[in-house]
Amino acid sequence: MWRAACRAARRLRDIVAECNHAQRRLTQLRLDPDRYALNGDTAPASYGEFLFRSSGPAWREPAAGQRATGAQVRPVASRGASQRG
């Protein structure tokens, strides 16, 4: 009985974490300047436009080994982003 309760709690934790990640990612996609640019699929015309387009938070991509185990890309500003493990 105890084992089943722990398993259910872990599943619930994983679901909440995935929903939290999806909500943050959706918010960032909605606020992306390229989404509202007239020619968002072309290169920026000026340095100022480049700075505007790249004004969002930087992303940290996990190493290949971590990606193979399901690690997600996180914003650099998130807690613990500088830690590898």
HUZI-V790188 format. One record per residue. N is the residue number from 1. RES is the residue in one small letter. PSI is psi in degrees with one decimal (NA if undefined). Layout:
N/RES/PSI  N/RES/PSI
//
This chain:
1/m/-45.1  2/w/-39.3  3/r/-40.3  4/a/-38.6  5/a/-40.7  6/c/-40.8  7/r/-42.3  8/a/-38.9  9/a/-40.2  10/r/-41.7  11/r/-42.8  12/l/-42.2  13/r/-43.6  14/d/-39.1  15/i/-44.7  16/v/-41.1  17/a/-40.9  18/e/-40.5  19/c/-39.7  20/n/-45.4  21/h/-44.8  22/a/-39.4  23/q/-43.0  24/r/-42.1  25/r/-41.1  26/l/-41.8  27/t/-43.3  28/q/-37.0  29/l/-37.2  30/r/-30.8  31/l/2.6  32/d/123.7  33/p/-32.3  34/d/-26.4  35/r/-30.0  36/y/-2.6  37/a/146.8  38/l/-40.7  39/n/59.7  40/g/-16.7  41/d/4.1  42/t/166.9  43/a/149.8  44/p/144.2  45/a/-24.1  46/s/168.1  47/y/-37.1  48/g/-40.8  49/e/-37.4  50/f/-45.8  51/l/-38.5  52/f/-44.2  53/r/-32.1  54/s/23.1  55/s/-8.1  56/g/173.7  57/p/147.2  58/a/153.6  59/w/144.2  60/r/118.9  61/e/130.2  62/p/160.0  63/a/163.1  64/a/-39.7  65/g/-38.2  66/q/-38.2  67/r/-35.7  68/a/-28.4  69/t/5.0  70/g/13.7  71/a/143.6  72/q/152.9  73/v/134.3  74/r/152.5  75/p/146.0  76/v/-32.0  77/a/-7.1  78/s/158.6  79/r/128.6  80/g/12.4  81/a/-26.6  82/s/-9.6  83/q/135.8  84/r/141.9  85/g/NA
//
